[in-house]
Amino acid sequence: MTRSSTYRTRLLRPEPVSGVAGQALLLVLLGMMTGLGAAGWLTGLVFTAGVWAVLTRALDQAGNRPFGPANGVTLARTTLVGGVAALVADSFVGRPPVAVLVALATVALILDAVDGQVARRTGTVSSLGARFDMEVDAFLILVLSVHVATSLGAWVLLIGAMRYVFVVAARAWPWLRGPLRPSMARKTVAALQGIVLLAVGAGVIPRLLAYAAVLSALALLVWSFARDIGWLWCVRSRESAKEVRDAMLENA
């Protein structure tokens, strides 16, 4: 196999290609159902291209490891998130089809509880799957926070942006990239963000209660991030102290 054919094979891996096909089909259906405008189409197509590029690269780095059924569930959830993003983008230039948006986001949130179970039951847990799942979660929260911010104010964007601020901060302070201990509290707080934003975005909560709910969700998220950062700092401090002790023993 020549180098160019190998390159084409990598670009046309079946999983990302199926994701592109599924996303295109969903965008067409949304266009027929809601009259998806130019902003929605552009957002959906950019999202599709981004997912294809990132997933292709991640699979290439993972080598010959099977994609697995759990990642298939996450890929389906990614398609739904792309549809939500397209509808939110279109809402800036027209009346958003809230019922369709809520339906897509609800299924995406439900599937978030499915892919992990599938991975554990099929013995296909992997770092790729965990990262894939986490990034899809983060982007859905970002999109929902944009949607809710149009009615409650730009401060809601702090919920969606916090994960990405943390990633940028980790480039400046590498100790933030350390592995985190498993935490049910972290998972619960993360799940609450999507539930609260979806309920508020659906317009089923009175405005005053919506403010209180989103503010409470933001406070919990800040607490969760602060807790993890504090733990990573303690780990870093212990490792630094150990390195100093080891150096003193070597020089003794």
N, C-alpha and C positions, 0 to 999 in steps of 0.2 A: 504494500500500500504506500502510495507516494505521500509526501508531506502535505500537499494541498488537499488530497482526498481525506487524509486524517483530520485536517483542520475543518473540512466541511462536515465530516461525521460528528465532530464535537459540537459544531454549531447546530446540527440538526438532531440532537439527542431527543428521543421520543417524549420524555417527560416535559421539558420546556415547550416543545412543539405542541403537545396536547394542551398545555396551559394556554398557549397563544390561541389555539383553535377554540377552546372553551370560552376564553375571554371575548373573542370576536363574536361568537354566537350570542353571548349574553348582551353585548352592546347592541347587536342587531335587534334582539328581542326588546331591549329597553327603548330603542328607537321607535319600534312599532307600537309599544304600549304607552310610552310617555312623550313621544316626540322629542327625543334627546337632541339637544342643540349642539352647536359647534364647540362650545366650551366643554360639554360633557364628552363628546367624541374625542376631542383633543386630549383631555385628561385620561380617558380610558385607553387611548392608543399609546400615550407616553408611559402610562403605568404598565401596559402589556409589554412594551419594549424593554422597560427597566427590569421587570420580573424575569423575562426571558434571558437577558444578559447576565443578571446576577445569579440566577439558578444554574445556567449553563456553566458559568465559572466555578460555582460551588461544587457541582457534580464532577467537573473536570479535576478539581483539587482532591475530591474524595476518592478518586480512582475508580476501581471496579465494584465498589460497594453497591448492592442492590438499592433501588430507590425505596422500595418497601410500601406496604399498604397505608401506613400511618402518614407518610409523606404525601401519598395520593389524596388523603383526606385534607391535609393542609393545603395542597395545591387547589383542591376544589374550593376551600375556604378563601384562598387568595383570589380566585375568580370572583367570588361574591364581594370581597372587599374592593376589587377594582370597579365593580358595578356601583357600590356605595360611593366611591370617590367620584365617579362620573356624574352621579346624581347630585352630589353636594356641589361640585363645580358648576353644574347647570343651574343650580338654585340661585346663583348670584346674578343671573340674567333673566330669570323667570320664576314662576311659582313651582316650588319643589313638589314632586309626587311623594308626599310623606309616607303614605301607606306602603308604597313599593320600597322606598328606602328603608323603612323600619323592618319590613319583611326580610330583605336581604341581610341586613345587619343582625337581625335576630337569629337567623339560621347560621350565620358566620360565628356568632358568639356560642351557639349551642355546639357547633362542630369543634370549637376550641376545647371542649371537654371530652371530645371523642377521639381525636388523634393521639393524645397521650395514652389513653386506655388501649387503643389498637396497638400502639408501639410496644407497650408492656406485655400484652397478651400474645403477641406474635413474636416476641423476642427480637424486635427490630429497633430498639432504642439506639440512637446515635447522636453524636454532637451536631451533625448536619441537620437532623430532624429537630433537635432542640432549638438550634439557632433559627432555622426556617420558621418554626412555630412562634418564637419570640418576636421576630421581625414583623411577621404578619399581624400579631397582636398589637404591636406598637403602632403600626401604620393605621390600623382600624381605629385605635383610640385617637390618633392625630386627626383623622378625617372626621370622626364624630365630634371632636372638640371644636373643629372649624365650623361644623354645622350648628352646634349649640352657641358658639360665640356670636353668631349673627343675631341672636335674640337676647343673650344675656350680657354680652360684652367681650372685648378682646382678652380679658383676664383669664377666661376659660381655656385659652390656648396654652396656658402654662401646663395643663394636664397632658396635652398631646406632645408638647415640646420637651418635657422633662427627660424622657428617655434619650432623646437626641442630644440634649445639653450634656448629659452624663457621658455619652460616647465621645463628644468633643473634648470634655474635661479629661477623659482617660488618655487622650493623646498627649496632653500636657503633663499629666501625672500617671505614669504607667502602673503604679500600685493599685489604681482603681480597676485595672483589668484582671485582678486576681479572682480566683474562683470563689463563689459565694456558697455558704452552707445552705442546704435545703431548708425552706421555710414555708409553712402553711400560711403564716400571716402575710408574707409577700404575695403568694398566689391569690389569697382572698382579696387583698387590697387591689391587685391588678384586675381581678374579675369584676369588682365593684365599679371600677371606672367605666367599663363598657356598659354595665347594666344601668348605672345612673345616667350617663350621657345619652343612652338610647331612650330611656324613659322620658327624660327632659326634652330630647329632640322630637319625640313623638307628640309632644304637646298634651300629654295626659296628666301632667302635674301642674297645679296652680303656680303662678309666677313666683310668689314669695317662697313657697316651699321648694320650687325649682332652684332658686338662688341658694337656699340653705343646703339642699342636697348636693349640689355641685361644689359648693364651698367646703362641705364636709368631706367629699371625695378628694378634693385637692389637698386638704389638710392631712388626710390619711396617707396620700401618696407622698407628700413631703416627709412625713414621719417614716414611711417605709424606706425611702431613699436615704434619709439621714441615718437610720438604723444600720443599713448595709454599708454606708460609707464609714460609719464609726467602727464597724466590725473589721472592714478592710484596713483601716488605719491601725487598729490594734494588732492585726496580723503583721502588718508592715513593721510596726515598732518592735514586736517580738523577734522578727527575722533580723532586723538591724542590730538589736542587742546581741543576738546569737552570733552574728558576723563579727561584732566587736570583740566578744569573748573568745571566739576562735582565733582571731588575729592576735590577741594578747597572749594566748597559750602558745601559738606558733613562735612568737618572738621572745617568749620567756626563756 
